Amino acid sequence: MPCTTSSPISFLLCALCVVCGSFRTFGRAQEPQRPVPTAVWAPKPAQPPAYPPGQKPWTKLADLKAAHKGDADWHQVIVDDGRLTGEYVAAAPGAKVARRLHPDTREWFAVVEGEVKVEIEGQAPFTATRGSLVNIPRQTIYALETIGDKPSLRFHVNVTHAKTLFPRDSQERPSQAAPAGAAWVPATLNRTAGQYDQFNQPHLNIHEAASKNEKYTGGRFVRDDKSEMLVIYGYEKNLPPLDPNDKGHFHAESAEFWLVFTGQIRYAFEGQQPFIASEGDIVYVPAGTWHATRYTGTAPACRLSITEYVGNALLLEPRP
């Protein structure tokens, strides 16, 4: 409504009311929308989709350790489906990851065992221990070192074929071999480092977070235009009774994989027998596959849910 009063003071008060009303309207417009349950027809493969070459539903950490028994340093790619890569890296005490950066992608990792000194450009150095998550933005220089008297074991995630750059601190080329078919050449990068926001933080330890908050349930730790990772933490005692017929949900576009970060998680996948994965295990399900997950046992449990699509849609079984 326009201000029609001729009094300067009245006009000023009227204008102020209009401005305040506009701010209230703007504030309401910025409030996040709540999801609206919508009945849809969704295309669902008639048969459970095949796993991409090299992928399997369940990789046990115990089997990886047995395969690398006696190796002080080892690494093994567990997930590489053409979009995201998940790799286990074991390092002996004193092993270092030289200063480096990724030009266009974010790298994050979870510490499963040991202690790692982390240096991220723009952040104070810190030590990551079992239960720690470390988030390194694109174009940000970082370095790692395994400290203490025990090896470290980390699970790293980045996009498939992510490129690595090394600061040109000297005329010597990097000691690390260049990717197949490539050679190290001098170049200049105009960059912006250390971009963190409400969904991305440098460091989180789930055990410390849970010890400070008895109602801790996790939350987003990684979210950008290429991937998303959600920490899901809790107890089976707080869940409804197990329904063996519950299909859970499926994703139309994106695969999903998990690192069991503590405790045990029950998985039920379409076309497979349910199984219980333990701390350090990696579990993978293709898009278009019903899957149901839940904490199991009396101890706290945590899974890291990793998807290729941000805000990945869940298609749920209709309920009466």
RACORCOR-V746733 format. One record per pair of residues at least 24 apart in sequence whose ideal C-beta (glycine too) atoms are under 7 Angstrom apart, sorted by the first residue. I is the first residue (numbers start at 0). GAP is how many residues later the second one is. If there is no record, write none. Layout:
i=<I	I>
gap=<GAP	GAP>
This chain:
i=<41	41	43	43	44	47	47	47	48	48	48	48	50	51	51	53	54	54	54	55	56	56	56	56	56	57	57	57	57	58	58	59	60	60	63	71	77	78	78	78	79	80	81	82	82	82	83	83	83	83	83	83	84	84	84	84	85	85	85	85	86	87	87	88	88	89	89	90	90	90	91	91	92	92	92	92	92	92	93	94	95	95	96	96	97	98	98	98	99	99	99	99	99	100	100	100	100	100	101	101	101	101	101	102	102	102	102	102	103	104	104	104	104	104	105	105	105	105	105	106	106	106	107	107	107	107	107	107	107	108	108	108	108	108	109	109	109	109	109	110	110	111	111	111	111	112	112	113	113	113	113	113	113	114	114	114	115	115	115	115	115	116	116	116	117	118	119	120	120	121	121	122	125	127	128	130	130	130	130	130	131	131	132	132	132	133	133	134	134	134	134	134	136	136	136	136	138	138	138	139	139	140	140	154	156	158	158	164	198	205	205	205	205	205	209	217	222	224	226	226	226	227	227	227	228	228	228	229	230	230	231	231	231	232	232	233	233	234	234	235	235	235	235	238	238	241	245	246	246	246	247	247	247	247	248	248	248	249	249	249	249	249	250	250	250	250	251	251	251	251	252	252	253	253	253	253	253	254	254	254	254	254	255	255	255	255	256	256	256	256	257	257	257	257	257	258	259	260	260	260	261	261	261	262	262	262	262	262	262	263	263	263	264	264	264	264	264	265	265	265	266	266	267>
gap=<210	273	206	244	243	222	223	241	237	238	239	240	235	29	30	26	24	26	229	228	212	215	226	227	228	217	219	223	225	222	223	221	219	220	24	79	204	178	203	205	80	174	78	76	77	225	73	75	76	143	222	224	72	73	74	75	69	71	171	196	69	65	67	65	67	61	63	55	60	61	54	59	53	54	55	56	57	58	52	51	48	49	46	47	45	42	44	68	41	42	64	65	66	38	39	40	41	64	36	56	60	61	62	35	36	60	62	86	34	33	53	54	57	121	30	31	32	116	118	29	49	51	25	26	27	28	49	114	121	25	45	46	47	48	44	45	149	151	194	41	43	41	42	43	168	39	40	32	34	36	37	38	39	32	33	37	28	29	30	36	38	27	28	30	26	24	82	72	73	71	72	79	77	75	76	74	75	76	130	131	71	73	70	71	88	68	69	65	66	67	86	87	57	58	59	63	52	53	54	53	54	26	52	104	149	67	68	24	24	25	27	55	56	96	90	84	87	85	79	80	81	79	82	84	75	76	77	75	71	73	70	71	73	67	69	61	67	60	65	58	59	60	61	55	56	52	46	43	45	70	42	43	44	45	65	66	67	38	39	40	41	65	36	61	62	63	35	36	61	63	34	56	33	53	54	55	58	29	30	31	32	53	29	49	50	51	25	26	27	49	25	45	46	47	48	45	43	41	42	43	38	39	40	32	34	36	37	38	39	32	33	37	28	30	31	36	38	27	28	30	24	26	24>
